[in-house]
Amino acid sequence: MYDSNLQLYRRFGLGFTIAFSVALAGCGSSNLASVRGTVTLDGTALEQGSIVFEPANGTGPVTGGTIQNGEYLLTGESAAVPGKKIVRISASRATGRKIEAGPPSPPGTLVDEVLFVPASYNDKSMLSVQLEAGEAIHNFALRSKPDGK
């Protein structure tokens, strides 16, 4: 009888260990898209700015971050929900006047007033990407005159 109880405990223990391991493995997976890439304007790395990914259908969370030395990284809490996104990229030049930065910057963050990235990349953005769960690289090569003029 002792051997049958021992076998029962071993089977239970093995089953519990497998179930627990599968549950832990599931905790590590993410249904979000970590996105990184580069942003250039006329072939030169955008020194600093912001990048925002908005749901193309208008529903769901907006995410974004900063561009530093032509690079951005959205991961962890800044990772995006998968789907089609409108991308908005903005940057400013030093003018001496400051305005509210807006999302994704914290409230009260001030930036220089003059935008130098064309509106077709921010307010009237024509940029879009399809994000899938996992890791993705999306590079953006912007031009000062996007229509080729």
VMD Tcl script that builds the backbone (N, CA, C; Angstrom):
set m [mol new atoms 447]
animate dup $m
set s [atomselect $m all]
$s set {name element resname resid chain x y z} {
  {N N MET 1 A 0.825 -1.200 0.000}
  {CA C MET 1 A 0.000 0.000 0.000}
  {C C MET 1 A 0.864 1.257 0.000}
  {N N TYR 2 A 1.970 1.209 0.700}
  {CA C TYR 2 A 2.888 2.344 0.747}
  {C C TYR 2 A 3.396 2.684 -0.640}
  {N N ASP 3 A 3.732 1.684 -1.461}
  {CA C ASP 3 A 4.224 1.901 -2.822}
  {C C ASP 3 A 3.159 2.533 -3.714}
  {N N SER 4 A 1.895 2.127 -3.558}
  {CA C SER 4 A 0.841 2.702 -4.400}
  {C C SER 4 A 0.601 4.168 -4.030}
  {N N ASN 5 A 0.688 4.515 -2.736}
  {CA C ASN 5 A 0.543 5.905 -2.322}
  {C C ASN 5 A 1.708 6.741 -2.838}
  {N N LEU 6 A 2.907 6.192 -2.803}
  {CA C LEU 6 A 4.086 6.892 -3.291}
  {C C LEU 6 A 3.960 7.161 -4.790}
  {N N GLN 7 A 3.465 6.168 -5.539}
  {CA C GLN 7 A 3.270 6.344 -6.984}
  {C C GLN 7 A 2.211 7.424 -7.245}
  {N N LEU 8 A 1.163 7.422 -6.437}
  {CA C LEU 8 A 0.106 8.414 -6.589}
  {C C LEU 8 A 0.659 9.820 -6.337}
  {N N TYR 9 A 1.468 9.985 -5.287}
  {CA C TYR 9 A 2.072 11.287 -4.987}
  {C C TYR 9 A 3.018 11.721 -6.101}
  {N N ARG 10 A 3.789 10.768 -6.623}
  {CA C ARG 10 A 4.718 11.102 -7.712}
  {C C ARG 10 A 3.953 11.564 -8.949}
  {N N ARG 11 A 2.890 10.854 -9.288}
  {CA C ARG 11 A 2.092 11.237 -10.467}
  {C C ARG 11 A 1.457 12.611 -10.266}
  {N N PHE 12 A 0.898 12.823 -9.067}
  {CA C PHE 12 A 0.300 14.114 -8.755}
  {C C PHE 12 A 1.358 15.209 -8.822}
  {N N GLY 13 A 2.506 14.946 -8.240}
  {CA C GLY 13 A 3.596 15.924 -8.233}
  {C C GLY 13 A 4.070 16.246 -9.637}
  {N N LEU 14 A 4.227 15.214 -10.472}
  {CA C LEU 14 A 4.656 15.431 -11.854}
  {C C LEU 14 A 3.603 16.228 -12.625}
  {N N GLY 15 A 2.320 15.864 -12.453}
  {CA C GLY 15 A 1.244 16.595 -13.131}
  {C C GLY 15 A 1.188 18.047 -12.687}
  {N N PHE 16 A 1.345 18.276 -11.386}
  {CA C PHE 16 A 1.343 19.639 -10.855}
  {C C PHE 16 A 2.516 20.434 -11.405}
  {N N THR 17 A 3.686 19.825 -11.449}
  {CA C THR 17 A 4.879 20.503 -11.960}
  {C C THR 17 A 4.697 20.893 -13.421}
  {N N ILE 18 A 4.155 19.999 -14.236}
  {CA C ILE 18 A 3.931 20.302 -15.657}
  {C C ILE 18 A 2.910 21.423 -15.801}
  {N N ALA 19 A 1.804 21.334 -15.074}
  {CA C ALA 19 A 0.764 22.371 -15.163}
  {C C ALA 19 A 1.307 23.723 -14.712}
  {N N PHE 20 A 2.082 23.738 -13.635}
  {CA C PHE 20 A 2.658 24.980 -13.117}
  {C C PHE 20 A 3.643 25.569 -14.124}
  {N N SER 21 A 4.449 24.739 -14.744}
  {CA C SER 21 A 5.420 25.210 -15.742}
  {C C SER 21 A 4.718 25.816 -16.953}
  {N N VAL 22 A 3.647 25.182 -17.410}
  {CA C VAL 22 A 2.889 25.713 -18.547}
  {C C VAL 22 A 2.257 27.054 -18.177}
  {N N ALA 23 A 1.742 27.156 -16.957}
  {CA C ALA 23 A 1.134 28.415 -16.515}
  {C C ALA 23 A 2.175 29.521 -16.460}
  {N N LEU 24 A 3.365 29.216 -15.952}
  {CA C LEU 24 A 4.414 30.224 -15.895}
  {C C LEU 24 A 4.862 30.642 -17.281}
  {N N ALA 25 A 4.978 29.713 -18.189}
  {CA C ALA 25 A 5.382 30.035 -19.566}
  {C C ALA 25 A 4.366 30.976 -20.195}
  {N N GLY 26 A 3.086 30.781 -19.901}
  {CA C GLY 26 A 2.050 31.653 -20.438}
  {C C GLY 26 A 2.151 33.057 -19.906}
  {N N CYS 27 A 2.648 33.208 -18.665}
  {CA C CYS 27 A 2.786 34.535 -18.071}
  {C C CYS 27 A 3.839 35.364 -18.778}
  {N N GLY 28 A 4.822 34.715 -19.376}
  {CA C GLY 28 A 5.898 35.447 -20.032}
  {C C GLY 28 A 5.537 35.920 -21.427}
  {N N SER 29 A 4.497 35.364 -22.006}
  {CA C SER 29 A 4.147 35.761 -23.363}
  {C C SER 29 A 3.367 37.058 -23.335}
  {N N SER 30 A 3.415 37.792 -24.431}
  {CA C SER 30 A 2.740 39.073 -24.478}
  {C C SER 30 A 1.939 39.170 -25.766}
  {N N ASN 31 A 0.811 39.809 -25.673}
  {CA C ASN 31 A -0.004 40.066 -26.855}
  {C C ASN 31 A 0.244 41.464 -27.381}
  {N N LEU 32 A 1.352 42.086 -26.969}
  {CA C LEU 32 A 1.680 43.436 -27.394}
  {C C LEU 32 A 2.795 43.411 -28.427}
  {N N ALA 33 A 2.949 44.536 -29.109}
  {CA C ALA 33 A 4.007 44.693 -30.110}
  {C C ALA 33 A 5.060 45.644 -29.567}
  {N N SER 34 A 6.280 45.133 -29.385}
  {CA C SER 34 A 7.416 45.991 -29.047}
  {C C SER 34 A 7.973 46.497 -30.369}
  {N N VAL 35 A 8.114 47.809 -30.481}
  {CA C VAL 35 A 8.517 48.406 -31.756}
  {C C VAL 35 A 9.757 49.264 -31.547}
  {N N ARG 36 A 10.694 49.135 -32.469}
  {CA C ARG 36 A 11.881 49.983 -32.457}
  {C C ARG 36 A 12.226 50.330 -33.886}
  {N N GLY 37 A 13.037 51.368 -34.024}
  {CA C GLY 37 A 13.446 51.740 -35.369}
  {C C GLY 37 A 14.198 53.051 -35.389}
  {N N THR 38 A 14.408 53.518 -36.605}
  {CA C THR 38 A 15.119 54.773 -36.808}
  {C C THR 38 A 14.212 55.768 -37.518}
  {N N VAL 39 A 14.523 57.047 -37.324}
  {CA C VAL 39 A 13.789 58.116 -37.996}
  {C C VAL 39 A 14.821 59.098 -38.542}
  {N N THR 40 A 14.755 59.308 -39.854}
  {CA C THR 40 A 15.645 60.281 -40.493}
  {C C THR 40 A 14.812 61.323 -41.221}
  {N N LEU 41 A 15.384 62.513 -41.370}
  {CA C LEU 41 A 14.770 63.582 -42.154}
  {C C LEU 41 A 15.804 64.004 -43.180}
  {N N ASP 42 A 15.487 63.797 -44.436}
  {CA C ASP 42 A 16.402 64.086 -45.546}
  {C C ASP 42 A 17.744 63.375 -45.363}
  {N N GLY 43 A 17.683 62.136 -44.873}
  {CA C GLY 43 A 18.882 61.318 -44.726}
  {C C GLY 43 A 19.667 61.538 -43.447}
  {N N THR 44 A 19.250 62.480 -42.606}
  {CA C THR 44 A 19.950 62.774 -41.359}
  {C C THR 44 A 19.089 62.318 -40.186}
  {N N ALA 45 A 19.722 61.655 -39.213}
  {CA C ALA 45 A 18.998 61.185 -38.031}
  {C C ALA 45 A 18.285 62.354 -37.352}
  {N N LEU 46 A 17.012 62.161 -37.021}
  {CA C LEU 46 A 16.242 63.171 -36.302}
  {C C LEU 46 A 16.795 63.236 -34.884}
  {N N GLU 47 A 17.379 64.369 -34.526}
  {CA C GLU 47 A 18.087 64.493 -33.243}
  {C C GLU 47 A 17.181 64.167 -32.060}
  {N N GLN 48 A 16.020 64.810 -32.022}
  {CA C GLN 48 A 15.045 64.482 -30.983}
  {C C GLN 48 A 13.659 64.831 -31.461}
  {N N GLY 49 A 12.683 64.101 -30.938}
  {CA C GLY 49 A 11.302 64.313 -31.331}
  {C C GLY 49 A 10.422 63.303 -30.630}
  {N N SER 50 A 9.238 63.093 -31.180}
  {CA C SER 50 A 8.329 62.101 -30.605}
  {C C SER 50 A 7.675 61.306 -31.728}
  {N N ILE 51 A 7.301 60.083 -31.386}
  {CA C ILE 51 A 6.618 59.204 -32.325}
  {C C ILE 51 A 5.404 58.630 -31.613}
  {N N VAL 52 A 4.273 58.608 -32.304}
  {CA C VAL 52 A 3.016 58.137 -31.732}
  {C C VAL 52 A 2.381 57.148 -32.701}
  {N N PHE 53 A 1.861 56.047 -32.150}
  {CA C PHE 53 A 1.138 55.040 -32.922}
  {C C PHE 53 A -0.313 55.064 -32.462}
  {N N GLU 54 A -1.222 55.475 -33.371}
  {CA C GLU 54 A -2.654 55.565 -33.066}
  {C C GLU 54 A -3.401 54.477 -33.834}
  {N N PRO 55 A -4.417 53.862 -33.214}
  {CA C PRO 55 A -5.217 52.886 -33.952}
  {C C PRO 55 A -5.857 53.539 -35.186}
  {N N ALA 56 A -5.705 52.922 -36.337}
  {CA C ALA 56 A -6.244 53.481 -37.583}
  {C C ALA 56 A -7.769 53.571 -37.550}
  {N N ASN 57 A -8.418 52.660 -36.807}
  {CA C ASN 57 A -9.885 52.683 -36.744}
  {C C ASN 57 A -10.408 53.613 -35.653}
  {N N GLY 58 A -9.497 54.270 -34.917}
  {CA C GLY 58 A -9.896 55.240 -33.909}
  {C C GLY 58 A -10.271 54.655 -32.564}
  {N N THR 59 A -10.235 53.328 -32.409}
  {CA C THR 59 A -10.561 52.730 -31.125}
  {C C THR 59 A -9.346 51.996 -30.569}
  {N N GLY 60 A -9.162 52.119 -29.270}
  {CA C GLY 60 A -8.040 51.461 -28.623}
  {C C GLY 60 A -7.023 52.472 -28.135}
  {N N PRO 61 A -6.029 51.984 -27.408}
  {CA C PRO 61 A -5.043 52.888 -26.821}
  {C C PRO 61 A -4.048 53.441 -27.835}
  {N N VAL 62 A -3.595 54.651 -27.555}
  {CA C VAL 62 A -2.542 55.316 -28.317}
  {C C VAL 62 A -1.259 55.117 -27.532}
  {N N THR 63 A -0.161 54.829 -28.210}
  {CA C THR 63 A 1.116 54.694 -27.515}
  {C C THR 63 A 2.192 55.447 -28.272}
  {N N GLY 64 A 3.234 55.802 -27.577}
  {CA C GLY 64 A 4.307 56.528 -28.241}
  {C C GLY 64 A 5.488 56.721 -27.318}
  {N N GLY 65 A 6.479 57.402 -27.834}
  {CA C GLY 65 A 7.679 57.647 -27.052}
  {C C GLY 65 A 8.539 58.708 -27.703}
  {N N THR 66 A 9.752 58.814 -27.201}
  {CA C THR 66 A 10.664 59.832 -27.702}
  {C C THR 66 A 11.605 59.271 -28.756}
  {N N ILE 67 A 12.058 60.173 -29.598}
  {CA C ILE 67 A 13.089 59.870 -30.584}
  {C C ILE 67 A 14.344 60.581 -30.089}
  {N N GLN 68 A 15.423 59.840 -29.929}
  {CA C GLN 68 A 16.697 60.405 -29.501}
  {C C GLN 68 A 17.770 59.936 -30.471}
  {N N ASN 69 A 18.495 60.879 -31.053}
  {CA C ASN 69 A 19.568 60.549 -31.993}
  {C C ASN 69 A 19.090 59.616 -33.101}
  {N N GLY 70 A 17.878 59.861 -33.572}
  {CA C GLY 70 A 17.335 59.106 -34.692}
  {C C GLY 70 A 16.776 57.744 -34.356}
  {N N GLU 71 A 16.667 57.387 -33.086}
  {CA C GLU 71 A 16.173 56.067 -32.708}
  {C C GLU 71 A 15.028 56.172 -31.699}
  {N N TYR 72 A 14.128 55.198 -31.772}
  {CA C TYR 72 A 13.045 55.108 -30.796}
  {C C TYR 72 A 12.869 53.643 -30.393}
  {N N LEU 73 A 12.274 53.433 -29.227}
  {CA C LEU 73 A 12.008 52.094 -28.715}
  {C C LEU 73 A 10.739 52.139 -27.884}
  {N N LEU 74 A 9.761 51.345 -28.269}
  {CA C LEU 74 A 8.507 51.236 -27.517}
  {C C LEU 74 A 8.399 49.802 -27.026}
  {N N THR 75 A 8.603 49.600 -25.743}
  {CA C THR 75 A 8.570 48.267 -25.158}
  {C C THR 75 A 8.005 48.366 -23.752}
  {N N GLY 76 A 7.714 47.250 -23.137}
  {CA C GLY 76 A 7.146 47.264 -21.785}
  {C C GLY 76 A 5.817 47.983 -21.765}
  {N N GLU 77 A 5.665 48.961 -20.891}
  {CA C GLU 77 A 4.407 49.711 -20.787}
  {C C GLU 77 A 4.128 50.553 -22.031}
  {N N SER 78 A 5.164 50.833 -22.821}
  {CA C SER 78 A 4.981 51.626 -24.040}
  {C C SER 78 A 4.713 50.774 -25.268}
  {N N ALA 79 A 4.721 49.447 -25.119}
  {CA C ALA 79 A 4.452 48.566 -26.254}
  {C C ALA 79 A 3.033 48.823 -26.773}
  {N N ALA 80 A 2.824 48.502 -28.042}
  {CA C ALA 80 A 1.544 48.805 -28.696}
  {C C ALA 80 A 0.648 47.580 -28.804}
  {N N VAL 81 A -0.642 47.819 -28.806}
  {CA C VAL 81 A -1.614 46.771 -29.100}
  {C C VAL 81 A -1.518 46.504 -30.598}
  {N N PRO 82 A -1.436 45.243 -31.020}
  {CA C PRO 82 A -1.328 44.944 -32.456}
  {C C PRO 82 A -2.498 45.517 -33.262}
  {N N GLY 83 A -2.242 45.745 -34.538}
  {CA C GLY 83 A -3.259 46.253 -35.450}
  {C C GLY 83 A -2.681 47.306 -36.369}
  {N N LYS 84 A -3.527 47.826 -37.249}
  {CA C LYS 84 A -3.097 48.885 -38.157}
  {C C LYS 84 A -3.018 50.199 -37.386}
  {N N LYS 85 A -1.902 50.909 -37.544}
  {CA C LYS 85 A -1.672 52.144 -36.810}
  {C C LYS 85 A -1.332 53.294 -37.747}
  {N N ILE 86 A -1.795 54.480 -37.384}
  {CA C ILE 86 A -1.347 55.712 -38.018}
  {C C ILE 86 A -0.155 56.179 -37.199}
  {N N VAL 87 A 0.933 56.528 -37.873}
  {CA C VAL 87 A 2.148 56.951 -37.193}
  {C C VAL 87 A 2.277 58.457 -37.327}
  {N N ARG 88 A 2.527 59.113 -36.202}
  {CA C ARG 88 A 2.714 60.564 -36.193}
  {C C ARG 88 A 4.096 60.865 -35.605}
  {N N ILE 89 A 4.890 61.590 -36.380}
  {CA C ILE 89 A 6.246 61.941 -35.966}
  {C C ILE 89 A 6.353 63.453 -35.930}
  {N N SER 90 A 6.863 63.979 -34.823}
  {CA C SER 90 A 7.036 65.420 -34.718}
  {C C SER 90 A 8.382 65.729 -34.081}
  {N N ALA 91 A 8.865 66.915 -34.379}
  {CA C ALA 91 A 10.122 67.406 -33.806}
  {C C ALA 91 A 10.064 68.928 -33.866}
  {N N SER 92 A 10.906 69.567 -33.077}
  {CA C SER 92 A 10.883 71.020 -33.036}
  {C C SER 92 A 12.293 71.571 -33.022}
  {N N ARG 93 A 12.402 72.838 -33.369}
  {CA C ARG 93 A 13.676 73.560 -33.330}
  {C C ARG 93 A 13.622 74.596 -32.221}
  {N N ALA 94 A 14.761 74.924 -31.702}
  {CA C ALA 94 A 14.836 75.927 -30.634}
  {C C ALA 94 A 14.436 77.296 -31.170}
  {N N THR 95 A 13.407 77.902 -30.555}
  {CA C THR 95 A 12.957 79.233 -30.959}
  {C C THR 95 A 12.930 80.191 -29.783}
  {N N GLY 96 A 13.017 79.639 -28.587}
  {CA C GLY 96 A 12.899 80.473 -27.399}
  {C C GLY 96 A 11.503 80.455 -26.824}
  {N N ARG 97 A 10.491 80.108 -27.634}
  {CA C ARG 97 A 9.109 80.004 -27.147}
  {C C ARG 97 A 8.787 78.542 -26.902}
  {N N LYS 98 A 8.010 78.282 -25.868}
  {CA C LYS 98 A 7.652 76.913 -25.496}
  {C C LYS 98 A 6.137 76.730 -25.561}
  {N N ILE 99 A 5.731 75.500 -25.912}
  {CA C ILE 99 A 4.318 75.121 -25.905}
  {C C ILE 99 A 4.197 73.754 -25.237}
  {N N GLU 100 A 2.972 73.391 -24.850}
  {CA C GLU 100 A 2.708 72.082 -24.240}
  {C C GLU 100 A 3.037 70.976 -25.236}
  {N N ALA 101 A 3.752 69.940 -24.781}
  {CA C ALA 101 A 4.198 68.853 -25.653}
  {C C ALA 101 A 3.058 67.955 -26.105}
  {N N GLY 102 A 2.101 67.674 -25.242}
  {CA C GLY 102 A 1.026 66.747 -25.579}
  {C C GLY 102 A 1.501 65.301 -25.487}
  {N N PRO 103 A 0.603 64.333 -25.782}
  {CA C PRO 103 A 0.956 62.926 -25.658}
  {C C PRO 103 A 2.089 62.565 -26.616}
  {N N PRO 104 A 2.966 61.689 -26.271}
  {CA C PRO 104 A 2.980 60.833 -25.090}
  {C C PRO 104 A 3.733 61.428 -23.920}
  {N N SER 105 A 4.134 62.682 -24.000}
  {CA C SER 105 A 4.880 63.320 -22.906}
  {C C SER 105 A 3.983 63.549 -21.705}
  {N N PRO 106 A 4.568 63.573 -20.496}
  {CA C PRO 106 A 3.770 63.833 -19.290}
  {C C PRO 106 A 3.151 65.233 -19.341}
  {N N PRO 107 A 1.982 65.408 -18.717}
  {CA C PRO 107 A 1.345 66.730 -18.681}
  {C C PRO 107 A 2.300 67.773 -18.111}
  {N N GLY 108 A 2.277 68.960 -18.693}
  {CA C GLY 108 A 3.136 70.044 -18.240}
  {C C GLY 108 A 4.491 70.092 -18.925}
  {N N THR 109 A 4.791 69.085 -19.759}
  {CA C THR 109 A 6.061 69.079 -20.472}
  {C C THR 109 A 6.016 70.126 -21.575}
  {N N LEU 110 A 7.028 70.975 -21.635}
  {CA C LEU 110 A 7.085 72.029 -22.636}
  {C C LEU 110 A 8.145 71.719 -23.683}
  {N N VAL 111 A 7.849 72.097 -24.920}
  {CA C VAL 111 A 8.783 71.922 -26.032}
  {C C VAL 111 A 8.844 73.218 -26.822}
  {N N ASP 112 A 9.851 73.327 -27.691}
  {CA C ASP 112 A 9.950 74.495 -28.559}
  {C C ASP 112 A 8.753 74.553 -29.498}
  {N N GLU 113 A 8.390 75.768 -29.869}
  {CA C GLU 113 A 7.158 75.999 -30.611}
  {C C GLU 113 A 7.185 75.563 -32.079}
  {N N VAL 114 A 8.253 75.765 -32.797}
  {CA C VAL 114 A 8.252 75.587 -34.248}
  {C C VAL 114 A 8.485 74.127 -34.641}
  {N N LEU 115 A 7.528 73.557 -35.360}
  {CA C LEU 115 A 7.702 72.209 -35.909}
  {C C LEU 115 A 8.471 72.307 -37.215}
  {N N PHE 116 A 9.376 71.351 -37.437}
  {CA C PHE 116 A 10.034 71.365 -38.726}
  {C C PHE 116 A 9.864 70.060 -39.481}
  {N N VAL 117 A 9.113 69.124 -38.950}
  {CA C VAL 117 A 8.731 67.926 -39.693}
  {C C VAL 117 A 7.402 68.264 -40.370}
  {N N PRO 118 A 7.298 68.051 -41.674}
  {CA C PRO 118 A 6.059 68.401 -42.384}
  {C C PRO 118 A 4.808 67.771 -41.772}
  {N N ALA 119 A 3.688 68.471 -41.903}
  {CA C ALA 119 A 2.407 68.027 -41.339}
  {C C ALA 119 A 1.980 66.662 -41.858}
  {N N SER 120 A 2.447 66.271 -43.056}
  {CA C SER 120 A 2.062 64.966 -43.607}
  {C C SER 120 A 2.656 63.814 -42.811}
  {N N TYR 121 A 3.521 64.115 -41.829}
  {CA C TYR 121 A 4.073 63.093 -40.944}
  {C C TYR 121 A 3.554 63.220 -39.516}
  {N N ASN 122 A 2.770 64.271 -39.231}
  {CA C ASN 122 A 2.233 64.425 -37.879}
  {C C ASN 122 A 0.749 64.751 -37.916}
  {N N ASP 123 A 0.346 66.023 -37.890}
  {CA C ASP 123 A -1.079 66.379 -37.837}
  {C C ASP 123 A -1.902 65.747 -38.957}
  {N N LYS 124 A -1.343 65.693 -40.151}
  {CA C LYS 124 A -2.039 65.130 -41.316}
  {C C LYS 124 A -1.297 63.892 -41.817}
  {N N SER 125 A -0.871 63.057 -40.877}
  {CA C SER 125 A 0.008 61.932 -41.208}
  {C C SER 125 A -0.562 60.993 -42.255}
  {N N MET 126 A 0.317 60.634 -43.189}
  {CA C MET 126 A 0.000 59.648 -44.223}
  {C C MET 126 A 0.759 58.346 -43.929}
  {N N LEU 127 A 1.489 58.313 -42.800}
  {CA C LEU 127 A 2.266 57.129 -42.434}
  {C C LEU 127 A 1.379 56.118 -41.724}
  {N N SER 128 A 1.528 54.842 -42.072}
  {CA C SER 128 A 0.802 53.794 -41.359}
  {C C SER 128 A 1.631 52.516 -41.367}
  {N N VAL 129 A 1.413 51.693 -40.361}
  {CA C VAL 129 A 2.071 50.398 -40.249}
  {C C VAL 129 A 1.082 49.386 -39.707}
  {N N GLN 130 A 1.352 48.127 -39.974}
  {CA C GLN 130 A 0.589 47.024 -39.394}
  {C C GLN 130 A 1.478 46.388 -38.337}
  {N N LEU 131 A 1.040 46.402 -37.081}
  {CA C LEU 131 A 1.824 45.829 -35.988}
  {C C LEU 131 A 1.265 44.468 -35.599}
  {N N GLU 132 A 2.153 43.515 -35.437}
  {CA C GLU 132 A 1.807 42.173 -34.975}
  {C C GLU 132 A 2.391 42.001 -33.581}
  {N N ALA 133 A 1.835 41.084 -32.797}
  {CA C ALA 133 A 2.368 40.798 -31.464}
  {C C ALA 133 A 3.813 40.327 -31.598}
  {N N GLY 134 A 4.647 40.711 -30.657}
  {CA C GLY 134 A 6.059 40.346 -30.691}
  {C C GLY 134 A 6.909 41.575 -30.936}
  {N N GLU 135 A 8.074 41.354 -31.523}
  {CA C GLU 135 A 9.001 42.448 -31.778}
  {C C GLU 135 A 8.973 42.840 -33.251}
  {N N ALA 136 A 9.071 44.141 -33.497}
  {CA C ALA 136 A 9.050 44.646 -34.877}
  {C C ALA 136 A 10.012 45.819 -35.009}
  {N N ILE 137 A 10.533 45.969 -36.224}
  {CA C ILE 137 A 11.386 47.114 -36.548}
  {C C ILE 137 A 10.684 47.897 -37.653}
  {N N HIS 138 A 10.473 49.181 -37.412}
  {CA C HIS 138 A 9.888 50.068 -38.419}
  {C C HIS 138 A 10.749 51.327 -38.488}
  {N N ASN 139 A 11.410 51.503 -39.624}
  {CA C ASN 139 A 12.249 52.673 -39.865}
  {C C ASN 139 A 11.474 53.665 -40.722}
  {N N PHE 140 A 11.667 54.953 -40.468}
  {CA C PHE 140 A 10.952 55.993 -41.196}
  {C C PHE 140 A 11.960 56.983 -41.782}
  {N N ALA 141 A 11.991 57.055 -43.108}
  {CA C ALA 141 A 12.864 57.991 -43.829}
  {C C ALA 141 A 11.983 59.135 -44.326}
  {N N LEU 142 A 11.981 60.232 -43.602}
  {CA C LEU 142 A 11.138 61.387 -43.918}
  {C C LEU 142 A 11.872 62.350 -44.827}
  {N N ARG 143 A 11.084 63.129 -45.561}
  {CA C ARG 143 A 11.659 64.171 -46.430}
  {C C ARG 143 A 11.030 65.520 -46.094}
  {N N SER 144 A 11.819 66.583 -46.179}
  {CA C SER 144 A 11.294 67.917 -45.897}
  {C C SER 144 A 10.180 68.295 -46.847}
  {N N LYS 145 A 10.273 67.815 -48.075}
  {CA C LYS 145 A 9.250 68.056 -49.093}
  {C C LYS 145 A 8.713 66.706 -49.546}
  {N N PRO 146 A 7.746 66.145 -48.771}
  {CA C PRO 146 A 7.276 64.794 -49.043}
  {C C PRO 146 A 6.626 64.607 -50.404}
  {N N ASP 147 A 6.117 65.674 -51.012}
  {CA C ASP 147 A 5.460 65.524 -52.312}
  {C C ASP 147 A 6.452 65.592 -53.463}
  {N N GLY 148 A 7.752 65.690 -53.155}
  {CA C GLY 148 A 8.777 65.694 -54.198}
  {C C GLY 148 A 9.033 67.046 -54.833}
  {N N LYS 149 A 8.404 68.097 -54.381}
  {CA C LYS 149 A 8.587 69.439 -54.974}
  {C C LYS 149 A 9.849 70.087 -54.486}
}
mol reanalyze $m
mol bondsrecalc $m
mol representation Tube
mol addrep $m
